[in-house]
Amino acid sequence: MIPAPGRPGTMEGMQDEGTQEREQDVRGTRPEGTDLEGSDGATGIDEGFGAHRATRFGADVHYEGRRDGHDYIAQVRHRFLDTEAIVFLDGVRHDPESEKALAKADRAEDVTTADGLALKLEEGFFRSTITVRRPTTSGKMKDREKLVVRTTTLGGAGEVDVVRADELVGAPLVPAEGSPSAAREARKADHPVRFGLIAAAAQAARFLVPLLGLGALLSGLLDPVKRWIGRLIEPVVTWIDEATRGIRTWIGEVTRPVRELVDAILEPIRRFLGWLWNLLFGWIPEIHLGIDVPDWIVDYLVPVLVVVVVFVVTIGTIRDRRNRLEKARRGEDPTGSESEDAADDGDGGHDDDEDDADRDGGREGLDDETRR
């Protein structure tokens, strides 16, 4: 359901003032992106896009691609611990941060722009997710696809993927030729093993820190420090122990009757729980393999297996991404053929809309309106 032109000063009004350039106006522009701005001059984040000199800590990169019959363009400002993006969906300009701020100010879930779409923005240090919400035939807004914007650790490059709601790996948008992101994609394609090892080390740390604990991972480094601190404070600990021994002995004698009474009360309960456990599980025979596995094998085997699995998965992901980027550069849909895309646009989306309409089928006349 596409709303009427909005009032000036709102997001709808911004879209009505000349921001609806079509594909032929935005396709093929370079990272400077000056011709991607609306007729009003596009204030804010678009001002000076591409003027930033590319460094290891920041770059302005232009991405574009096509998927499922829709054109996507993203102007991304990659910075250290910060990422900002302007996106063009089928030629219509969207500022996710402004739309998020406007929705928060209006206390609304969605801010529908002139093209009938609404965007949700989730920001992080190195990753931002822009969720595109499209209207169904019943007039409801539904999450369709996500634009996942990633920035490298130092902030000098990144990547943008279009991910559907029913998949984990999306279609990459092609970075502008000569940009830091394009150079990074080329290095990843030429040296998948090196990038696989780096990614495996980072991912393994994410898995191992919660699994083993930070103390277990750093125990080898901290043992000398702990021994030195122990030797340093040993005289103080000994003196405190000698000074408080008398009062600790007196407290133990005073509380002994209470502790003996508690033990006498709990002893029947402990015997009953032991009898119940033997009744339920005592029939299970003990299995012994005849060999003793040292503890250090288990301690080291788990980290090694995690690193190997993450490395193999990362190598496969890099090669798959290279193939998808090659398809995107040729103008093909990275995830399927053109016939599949047409089927998705013609039938798949309509089926989803009909499902939404069926769930709301209790309303009078809804099915007839949907068919018309």
C-alpha positions as CSV (number, residue, x, y, z in Angstrom):
1,M,0.0,0.0,0.0
2,I,1.9,3.1,-1.2
3,P,1.0,6.2,0.8
4,A,0.2,9.6,-0.6
5,P,2.9,12.2,-0.9
6,G,4.1,13.3,2.5
7,R,4.2,16.6,4.1
8,P,7.4,18.7,3.9
9,G,10.0,18.0,6.5
10,T,9.0,14.3,6.9
11,M,10.7,11.3,5.4
12,E,7.9,11.1,2.9
13,G,8.4,14.7,1.9
14,M,12.1,14.1,1.4
15,Q,11.4,11.3,-1.0
16,D,8.8,13.4,-2.9
17,E,11.3,16.2,-3.5
18,G,13.1,14.5,-6.2
19,T,14.9,11.5,-4.7
20,Q,13.2,8.9,-7.0
21,E,15.8,8.6,-9.6
22,R,15.4,5.4,-11.6
23,E,17.9,2.8,-12.5
24,Q,19.2,4.6,-15.6
25,D,20.1,7.6,-13.5
26,V,22.1,5.7,-10.9
27,R,23.5,2.7,-12.7
28,G,27.2,2.8,-13.4
29,T,28.1,5.8,-11.3
30,R,31.5,5.9,-9.7
31,P,32.4,6.1,-6.0
32,E,32.2,9.9,-6.0
33,G,28.4,9.4,-6.4
34,T,27.6,13.0,-6.8
35,D,24.9,12.2,-9.4
36,L,23.2,9.8,-6.9
37,E,22.0,12.7,-4.8
38,G,18.5,13.9,-5.0
39,S,17.5,17.1,-6.7
40,D,17.5,18.9,-3.3
41,G,21.2,18.4,-3.0
42,A,21.1,15.6,-0.4
43,T,22.4,17.1,2.7
44,G,24.1,15.2,5.6
45,I,26.0,12.0,4.9
46,D,26.0,12.3,1.1
47,E,27.8,15.6,1.2
48,G,31.4,15.0,0.0
49,F,31.0,11.3,-0.5
50,G,34.1,10.0,-2.2
51,A,36.2,13.0,-1.1
52,H,37.7,11.1,1.8
53,R,41.2,9.8,0.9
54,A,41.3,6.0,1.3
55,T,43.5,4.9,4.2
56,R,43.8,1.8,6.4
57,F,41.4,3.5,8.8
58,G,38.7,4.7,6.4
59,A,37.4,4.8,2.9
60,D,34.2,5.7,0.9
61,V,33.2,2.8,-1.3
62,H,30.4,2.5,-3.8
63,Y,28.7,-1.0,-4.2
64,E,26.0,-2.0,-6.7
65,G,24.3,-5.2,-7.9
66,R,21.0,-6.8,-8.9
67,R,19.1,-9.6,-7.3
68,D,15.5,-11.0,-7.6
69,G,14.6,-8.3,-10.1
70,H,15.7,-5.4,-7.8
71,D,18.6,-3.0,-8.2
72,Y,20.8,-2.3,-5.1
73,I,23.3,0.5,-4.7
74,A,25.1,1.2,-1.4
75,Q,27.3,4.2,-0.7
76,V,29.2,3.2,2.4
77,R,31.6,5.2,4.6
78,H,33.8,2.6,6.2
79,R,35.6,4.0,9.3
80,F,37.3,2.6,12.3
81,L,34.6,1.4,14.7
82,D,32.0,3.2,12.6
83,T,30.0,2.5,9.4
84,E,27.5,4.8,7.7
85,A,25.6,3.9,4.5
86,I,23.1,5.4,2.1
87,V,21.3,2.8,-0.1
88,F,19.3,3.1,-3.3
89,L,16.6,0.5,-3.8
90,D,15.4,0.4,-7.4
91,G,16.7,4.0,-7.8
92,V,15.0,5.4,-4.7
93,R,17.3,6.9,-2.1
94,H,17.1,5.8,1.5
95,D,19.0,7.0,4.5
96,P,18.6,4.3,7.2
97,E,19.9,6.4,10.0
98,S,17.5,9.3,9.3
99,E,14.5,6.9,8.9
100,K,15.4,5.2,12.2
101,A,15.6,8.5,13.9
102,L,12.3,9.6,12.5
103,A,10.6,6.3,13.5
104,K,11.9,6.8,17.0
105,A,10.7,10.4,17.2
106,D,7.2,9.3,15.9
107,R,7.3,6.2,18.2
108,A,6.4,4.1,15.1
109,E,7.7,0.7,14.1
110,D,7.9,1.7,10.4
111,V,8.5,4.9,8.5
112,T,7.1,4.2,5.0
113,T,8.8,6.3,2.3
114,A,7.4,7.3,-1.1
115,D,8.2,3.9,-2.7
116,G,6.2,2.1,-0.1
117,L,9.2,0.5,1.7
118,A,10.4,0.8,5.2
119,L,13.9,0.2,6.6
120,K,15.2,-1.0,9.9
121,L,18.8,-0.4,11.0
122,E,20.8,-2.5,13.5
123,E,24.3,-1.1,14.1
124,G,27.5,-2.6,15.5
125,F,31.2,-1.8,15.5
126,F,32.1,-3.8,12.4
127,R,28.7,-4.8,11.0
128,S,25.4,-3.0,10.2
129,T,22.2,-4.7,9.1
130,I,19.6,-2.8,7.1
131,T,16.4,-4.8,6.9
132,V,14.1,-4.0,4.0
133,R,10.4,-4.2,4.8
134,R,8.0,-4.5,1.8
135,P,4.2,-4.3,1.8
136,T,2.1,-7.4,1.3
137,T,-1.2,-7.6,-0.6
138,S,-3.0,-7.3,2.7
139,G,-1.3,-4.0,3.5
140,K,1.0,-5.3,6.2
141,M,4.8,-4.7,6.2
142,K,7.0,-7.8,6.2
143,D,10.8,-8.3,6.4
144,R,12.0,-9.3,3.0
145,E,15.7,-9.0,2.5
146,K,18.7,-7.6,4.5
147,L,21.7,-5.5,3.4
148,V,24.5,-6.7,5.6
149,V,27.4,-4.1,5.6
150,R,30.7,-5.3,7.1
151,T,33.8,-3.2,7.8
152,T,37.3,-4.6,8.4
153,T,38.8,-4.3,11.8
154,L,40.9,-1.2,10.9
155,G,38.0,0.4,8.9
156,G,39.8,0.7,5.5
157,A,37.5,-1.6,3.5
158,G,34.5,-3.9,3.7
159,E,31.8,-5.7,1.9
160,V,28.0,-5.6,1.4
161,D,25.7,-8.6,0.9
162,V,22.0,-8.9,0.1
163,V,20.6,-11.7,2.2
164,R,17.0,-13.1,2.0
165,A,15.2,-14.0,5.1
166,D,15.3,-17.7,4.3
167,E,19.1,-18.0,3.7
168,L,22.4,-17.7,5.6
169,V,24.7,-16.7,2.7
170,G,23.6,-13.8,0.5
171,A,24.6,-12.3,-2.8
172,P,27.5,-9.8,-2.7
173,L,27.3,-6.4,-4.2
174,V,30.2,-5.5,-6.4
175,P,32.5,-2.8,-5.0
176,A,33.7,-0.1,-7.4
177,E,36.7,-0.8,-9.5
178,G,39.9,0.5,-7.9
179,S,38.4,0.8,-4.4
180,P,40.0,-0.7,-1.3
181,S,37.1,-3.2,-1.0
182,A,37.7,-4.4,-4.6
183,A,41.4,-4.8,-3.8
184,R,40.6,-6.8,-0.7
185,E,38.2,-9.1,-2.6
186,A,41.0,-9.7,-5.1
187,R,43.5,-10.5,-2.4
188,K,41.0,-12.9,-0.8
189,A,40.5,-14.7,-4.2
190,D,44.3,-14.9,-4.8
191,H,45.2,-16.0,-1.3
192,P,42.3,-18.0,0.2
193,V,44.6,-20.0,2.5
194,R,46.0,-16.9,4.2
195,F,42.7,-15.3,4.7
196,G,41.3,-18.7,5.8
197,L,43.9,-19.0,8.6
198,I,43.3,-15.4,9.7
199,A,39.5,-16.0,9.8
200,A,40.0,-19.4,11.5
201,A,42.1,-17.8,14.3
202,A,39.5,-15.1,14.9
203,Q,36.6,-17.5,14.8
204,A,38.4,-20.0,16.9
205,A,39.0,-17.4,19.6
206,R,35.3,-16.6,19.6
207,F,34.5,-20.3,20.2
208,L,37.3,-21.1,22.6
209,V,37.0,-18.2,25.0
210,P,33.4,-19.1,26.0
211,L,34.2,-22.8,25.8
212,L,37.4,-23.0,27.9
213,G,37.2,-19.7,29.7
214,L,39.6,-16.8,29.4
215,G,41.5,-18.0,32.5
216,A,42.2,-21.4,30.9
217,L,43.5,-19.8,27.8
218,L,45.8,-17.4,29.7
219,S,46.8,-19.8,32.5
220,G,50.2,-20.5,30.9
221,L,51.0,-16.8,30.8
222,L,49.6,-16.0,34.2
223,D,51.2,-18.8,36.2
224,P,54.6,-17.0,36.7
225,V,52.7,-13.9,37.9
226,K,50.5,-15.9,40.3
227,R,53.6,-17.6,41.8
228,W,55.4,-14.3,42.2
229,I,52.3,-12.8,43.9
230,G,52.0,-15.9,46.1
231,R,55.6,-15.6,47.3
232,L,55.1,-11.8,47.9
233,I,52.0,-12.1,50.1
234,E,52.8,-15.4,51.8
235,P,54.2,-13.8,55.1
236,V,51.0,-11.7,55.4
237,V,48.8,-14.7,54.9
238,T,50.7,-16.7,57.5
239,W,50.5,-13.9,60.0
240,I,46.7,-13.5,59.5
241,D,46.3,-17.3,60.0
242,E,48.2,-17.3,63.2
243,A,46.4,-14.2,64.5
244,T,42.9,-15.6,63.9
245,R,43.4,-19.2,64.8
246,G,42.1,-18.8,68.3
247,I,38.9,-17.1,67.4
248,R,38.3,-19.5,64.5
249,T,38.7,-22.4,67.0
250,W,36.2,-20.8,69.4
251,I,33.6,-20.2,66.7
252,G,33.9,-23.9,65.6
253,E,33.3,-25.2,69.1
254,V,30.3,-22.9,69.6
255,T,28.6,-23.9,66.3
256,R,29.4,-27.6,66.6
257,P,26.0,-28.6,68.1
258,V,24.1,-26.8,65.3
259,R,26.2,-28.5,62.6
260,E,25.7,-31.9,64.2
261,L,21.9,-31.4,64.4
262,V,21.7,-30.3,60.7
263,D,23.8,-33.4,59.7
264,A,21.4,-35.7,61.7
265,I,18.4,-34.2,60.0
266,L,19.8,-34.4,56.5
267,E,21.3,-37.9,56.8
268,P,17.9,-39.8,56.0
269,I,17.4,-37.5,53.0
270,R,20.8,-38.3,51.6
271,R,20.2,-42.1,52.1
272,F,16.9,-41.9,50.3
273,L,18.4,-40.0,47.4
274,G,21.2,-42.6,47.1
275,W,18.7,-45.4,47.2
276,L,16.5,-43.7,44.5
277,W,19.5,-43.1,42.2
278,N,20.6,-46.8,42.5
279,L,17.0,-47.9,41.7
280,L,16.8,-45.7,38.6
281,F,20.3,-46.0,37.2
282,G,22.0,-48.8,39.1
283,W,21.2,-51.4,36.4
284,I,23.4,-49.6,33.8
285,P,26.7,-51.4,33.6
286,E,29.9,-49.5,33.7
287,I,31.8,-49.3,30.4
288,H,35.6,-49.2,30.4
289,L,37.6,-49.1,27.2
290,G,40.7,-50.5,28.8
291,I,42.7,-47.4,28.1
292,D,43.2,-44.2,30.0
293,V,43.0,-41.0,27.9
294,P,45.3,-38.3,29.4
295,D,43.5,-35.1,30.2
296,W,45.9,-33.0,28.1
297,I,44.7,-34.8,25.0
298,V,41.1,-33.6,25.5
299,D,42.3,-30.1,26.5
300,Y,44.2,-29.7,23.2
301,L,42.0,-31.8,20.9
302,V,39.0,-29.5,21.3
303,P,40.8,-26.3,20.3
304,V,42.5,-28.1,17.3
305,L,39.2,-29.5,16.0
306,V,37.6,-26.1,16.3
307,V,40.4,-24.4,14.3
308,V,40.4,-27.1,11.6
309,V,36.6,-27.0,11.1
310,V,36.6,-23.2,11.0
311,F,39.5,-23.1,8.6
312,V,37.8,-25.6,6.2
313,V,34.5,-23.7,6.3
314,T,36.2,-20.4,5.7
315,I,38.1,-21.6,2.7
316,G,34.8,-22.9,1.2
317,T,33.1,-19.6,2.0
318,I,35.9,-17.5,0.3
319,R,35.7,-19.6,-2.9
320,D,31.9,-19.5,-3.0
321,R,32.0,-15.7,-2.5
322,R,34.6,-15.4,-5.4
323,N,32.2,-17.3,-7.7
324,R,29.2,-15.1,-6.7
325,L,31.2,-11.9,-7.2
326,E,32.2,-13.1,-10.7
327,K,28.5,-13.7,-11.5
328,A,27.5,-10.3,-10.1
329,R,30.2,-8.5,-12.3
330,R,28.7,-10.2,-15.4
331,G,25.3,-8.8,-14.4
332,E,23.9,-12.2,-13.4
333,D,22.1,-13.0,-10.2
334,P,24.8,-14.5,-7.9
335,T,22.4,-17.1,-6.5
336,G,20.5,-18.4,-9.5
337,S,19.6,-18.0,-13.2
338,E,17.4,-15.3,-14.6
339,S,14.5,-17.7,-15.1
340,E,14.6,-18.6,-11.4
341,D,14.7,-14.9,-10.6
342,A,11.6,-14.3,-12.7
343,A,9.8,-17.2,-11.1
344,D,10.7,-15.8,-7.6
345,D,9.4,-12.4,-8.6
346,G,6.2,-13.6,-10.2
347,D,5.2,-16.5,-8.1
348,G,7.3,-16.7,-5.0
349,G,6.5,-13.3,-3.7
350,H,2.9,-13.6,-4.5
351,D,2.7,-16.9,-2.6
352,D,4.2,-15.2,0.4
353,D,1.6,-12.4,0.1
354,E,-1.2,-14.9,-0.2
355,D,0.0,-16.7,2.9
356,D,-0.1,-13.4,4.8
357,A,-3.6,-12.7,3.4
358,D,-4.8,-16.2,4.4
359,R,-3.6,-15.6,8.0
360,D,-5.7,-12.5,8.1
361,G,-8.6,-14.2,6.2
362,G,-11.1,-13.4,9.0
363,R,-11.6,-9.9,7.6
364,E,-14.6,-9.5,5.3
365,G,-13.8,-9.2,1.7
366,L,-10.0,-9.5,2.0
367,D,-9.6,-12.5,-0.4
368,D,-11.6,-10.7,-3.1
369,E,-9.6,-7.5,-2.7
370,T,-6.3,-9.6,-2.9
371,R,-7.4,-11.3,-6.1
372,R,-8.4,-8.0,-7.7
